Amino acid sequence: MSSTPYGSLVKLTLRLPLIASCFMMLWMGGVSFALAVIMIGLFTDPSAHSYFLILVPIGMLLFGYLLTLFGFKSESNPSITFFQELLEHQKELADNDTDLT
């Protein structure tokens, strides 16, 4: 919170819970490792013809990213709206108190 010439400035920092961050790091790390192993295998033995296998870890990485992004945004956007409405209501109350005196 800080004061500005136009009023108070409130900054909120919303973060993913620590357990969710740790889980996603482990999951994304494991899937990235699997992707690297598949890519190395395809480069060392091009006759394997298993190029569709590379789509599985890429799809899992994309799914994990989108799951985290949309899951977090679906929770953070209502919270931001709630705090904005709460602070607007507080401002209106303060303005009304000022008008009465």
N, C-alpha and C positions, 0 to 999 in steps of 0.2 A: 504494500500500500504506500502510495506517495501522494503528495499534494502538488497540484498544478494550478496555474492561474484560472483555469476553468472549472476547478473542482478536484475531487479525489480521483486518483487512478488506481484501480484494483487489478492486479495481475494474478491469474490463476494458472497453475501448472498442473495439468492432468496427466497422469502416467499410468501405464499398464501395471497391474499388480506384479510384485516381484516373482511370485511363484509362476505366473503366466509367462513372464519374460524368460525365466530360467527354462521352463518347459519348451518354449518356442526356440530358444537358442540350441537346446539339445536336439530337438526334432529337426530343425533346419540344418544343424551341423551334421547329423547322421545322414540326412537325405543328400546333402552336398557331398559328403564322403562317398556315398553310393553312386552319385552321378559321376564323380571323378573316377571311381573304379570302372564304371561302365565305359566311360570315354577312353580310358587307358586301354581297356580290353579291345575296344573297337579299333583303336589306332594301331595296336600291336598285331591284331589278327583281323584284317579287313574282310577276310572270307567268311566271317561269322554271320553276316547278313542279319544281325539282330539290331538293326538301327531303330526299330520301334521301341526297343527297351529303354532308350534314352528319354522317351516321352513320359515314362512313369515317374522318375524323380523330378523332372521338370514340372509335371502336373502337380505333384505333391508340394513342391516349393511354391508354386503359384497358389494352390489351395490354402496352404499355411499362411501365406502373406495376406490373401484376401480375407480369410477367416479372422485373422488378428485385426486387420484394418477395419472391416465392417463391424465386427464385434465391439471394438473400442469406440468407433464413431457412434454406434447406436446407443451407447451408454453416455458418452461425453456430451453429445449435442443437447440432450434434454437437461443435463446438469448445467451447462452453460446458460441455456434459456432460463432455467430456474433462478440462477444467481443474478442474471440481468433483470428479471422481473422483481426479484427481492430488493435489489439495490434501487431500482426505479421507484418502488413503493416506499422505501426508506427516504428517498429524495423528496417525494411528494409530501410525506409526513413532515419532514424538516422544513419544507417550503411553507406548509400550512401553519406550523408553529411560529415561523418568522412573521407571517402575515398577521397573526393574532397579537403579537407584541408591539 
